[in-house]
Amino acid sequence: MKPWSALFIGLLISSTLAAQSPENLRIMTYNLTYFRAFTSFCTSSNNPPGAKEGWLQTVVAHAQPDVLVCNEVDGSNSTAHSRILSQCLNTSGETRWAAADLYTNGSSLINAVYYDQNKLGIKAQGIISNDLQNNSLVRGIDVIRFYYKDSLLAWNPDTVFFTLFAGHFKAGNTATDLTDRQKTAEAIMNYLATKPRDPHYVLCGDLNMPKSQEAGFQQLLNYSNATVRFFDPENQLGNWSSNGSFASMHTQSTRDAQTNSGCFSGGGLDDRYDHILTNQAMLSSSARLRYLPATLRPLGNDGLHFNVALNSGTNNSVPSNVLTALYELSDHLPVVADFEVARLGIGLPEHRESAVLQRLPSGAWTLKRIELGGDWAVEVFDATGRVLERSVWPAGQAEWTLNTESRGWTLINVLTPSGSRKFAVPR
């Protein structure tokens, strides 16, 4: 074999065996303010559904999220849920968006969750409908288990999974309102404590709490089972309401006095109701799905509009058309946060070293045992995950040679009593 040819093959193997570069994943949560849900004070005139669809399309096109959690969507039928997908997301030739199933526990307002189907798939989904006393929550909590569609998934199923909780807690300041929010938080934490859970999970939505000291928020932060607690990724805890110290984190209200005849809230930006919370594991630099520090922020909040409307004076945090869309669409701002996904590598030992891959002078590839004891199994796959060959590698046989009839990139999976090892073979 010529030296340059051996070097080229070595580079091919090295690049294949190495882990792939990480990929970013952006999550956005957004209360859409009675999206196609009409009341005596929010009508099709002062909360026009067609215009709102156009404004949401503008905001999403600018933010480019991979997961979109929407609150306050009409749940009386599937129209609003489906129109967000068809009229706001998969438009102008875009096809990457898919919708999670529609769930409701009887509330007229629901959560609606959408995701980039090129990057993510859904393993399971459902809803938390009741509190711990088995009474219906004011609004259900959607629970969706996502997995990352790694390009090597056909060869290695050990991809990243995470669970997303989408919630819209009860609004208001009465004792009953506070109790309802606490019961919702308790139901989420009990779910995490009593059911199998992923190593990564997030809570997204409008929690409607004016301060982190509220009992419901404390349930999330300081639940009795410390292993399942949530964390504020930027650790911005305190009394958020009407507190200028948290001006850059406020998400409501985009408006001051122009409330569209009371459909929208007013008073300017002075409350932090909308959140993306994570578990502790996602804050670790070694997590397979980790939060990227300083990326959590309310879109369109420049930190300079405390107690005034979003578009008062100058706001250069987003383009002017996006600022208009944020102002007109909702009295909340969307919150975005970025995460890094550790992608799969192949050819790396999952347990201890068992065999090495070598190329013979004939050009064939062979595996040589380091451990000689025991029968092993060998599986050969093509790049699509199709099985090309399965065979036994008997104890005492020092070498196993790949069938030369295989074509294209090939993956060999060697299964031993102590684990397995994968080898990528260019052909």
Secondary structure, DSSP 8 states (H G I E B T S, - for coil): --HHHHHHHHHHHHHHHS----EEEEEEEEEEEEET---SSS-TTTS-HHHHHHHHHHHHHHH--SEEEEEEEE-SSSHHHHHIIIIIIS-TT---EEE-----SS-SEEEEEEEETTTEEEEEEEEEEE-TTS-EEEEEEEEEEEEE--TTTTT-----EEEEEEEE----SSHHHHHHHHHHHHHHHHHHHHS---S-EEEEEE---SBTTSHHHHHHHS-SSGGG-EE-TT---SB-TT-GGGGGG--B-S-SS--TTTTS--S-B-B--EEEEEEGGGGSTT-SEEE-TT--EETT--S--BTS-TTSS---SS-HHHHHHHHHH-SB--EEEEEEE----SSSBSSS--EEEEE-TTS-EEEEES--SS-EEEEEEETTS-EEEEEEE-TT--EEE--TT--SSEEEEEEETTEEEEEEE--
